[in-house]
Amino acid sequence: KGEAAPLVMLHGFGADHASWRVLASHFSNVPIVGIDLPNHGKSPLASVGGIAQMAEMVHSRLLAEGICDFHLVGHSMGGAVAAELAALAGDRLKSLTLLAPAGLGPDINIDFIRGLCRARSEASLKPWLELLFADAGKLTGSFLVTAAKQLQKDATREALLRLSEELMPDGTQVHSIRPALEQLRAPVRVMWGSQDRIIPLRHASMLPPRAALHVLPAVGHLPQVEAAELVAEVLSYQLR
């Protein structure tokens, strides 16, 4: 709620808008828009074609909701979608913040993606979720239960597997967000955990020179969880 330009949040693969709750709790006076990307949360299960098509879907929905000017933050797969969405928004974009974004290099931990899609119980899901953290002990019981609930339906897991094959054929990231980032003039900041085991930090070398990079020590693939206060501080810079 609020009158200022909202902060639009785009989650990563296998998550939903609720994955931002810890970070969102740091912004009591900022209007926030959470979106469930296709095949996630309460959004429809459907073939999307690719990152660019997902960005177009989100862009259309924002316009339909009357949201024109906005700040944008995206994590992992949602980071790639956010970069393409930022290019679509043009001058209406206030700022872009990416957390361990996809789309800057070909390799990704495809075993993690496939393991997430195959897991049918909390026991089989836990070892894969532990890979998200620099310290596996930070995986809480509530995080595990929530993730297992999201993935409990066969149709959901199958849709995510199909999506992974669309976005990462043969386990390769085929979409590059660098062209989209190069054309942006809004402030761009990228935050990446030094111990990310899903998308390697070395991909940050492909960032265009106008993008500011923050490397977070002792943090894995979930900066918004493992370093929520620091991420909130950087986002506050962007909002100002």
C-alpha positions, 0 to 999 in steps of 0.5 A: 500500500502507498502512493510512491512507485512500488517495489516489484519483487520477482522470485526464483525457480521453485519459489513464489511471492511469499519467499520475499516476506523476510526481506519485505518486512524491512520496508514498512512504508514502501508499497510492494508488489509480489508476483507469482511467475508462471508455473509457480504459486497460484499462477497457471501451469503453462508453457511460457517459451522463455525468459523474454516471454515471461517478462512480457507476461509480467509487464502486461499484468503490471500495466493491467493493474495500473502499475507504470513506474516501479522499482524492480528486484529479482532473484535467480530466474526472477532476476533474468525476468527482471532484467528483460522486464526492465528493458521493456519498461524503459524510462518507467523503471526507477531502479533494478536490483538483481540477486544472483541472477540467471542469464549471465553465463551458460552453466548452472547447478542443473542437478539442483533444479532436477532434484527439486522437481523430483522430490516427493517428500521433505526427506528427499527435498532437504538435501537439495534445499541445503545447497541454497545456503552457505551454511546448511544449518540455516535451513529452517524447518518452516522453510522446508515445510513451505517448500515441500507444500509448494511442490507436493502436487505431481502437476506442479513438479511436472510443470517445473520440470518442463519449464526447466527444460524450456529455460535450460535445455541440456542443463545450459542457460541459453538466455543472456540478459547482458543485452538488456542490461547494457541498454538500461540507464536506471541504477543497477545493483547486483548482489551475489553470495560468495558461496553460491552453489547454484549459479556461480559468482564468476558469472558476475564478470559478464555484467556491463560496467555501469552495474554495481556489484556487491559480493556478500561473504559467507552467503549462498544463493539466497541473499534475501534470506541469509543477508536480509538486512544488508540486502534491505540496506542496498535496496533502500539506496535504490529506492532513494 
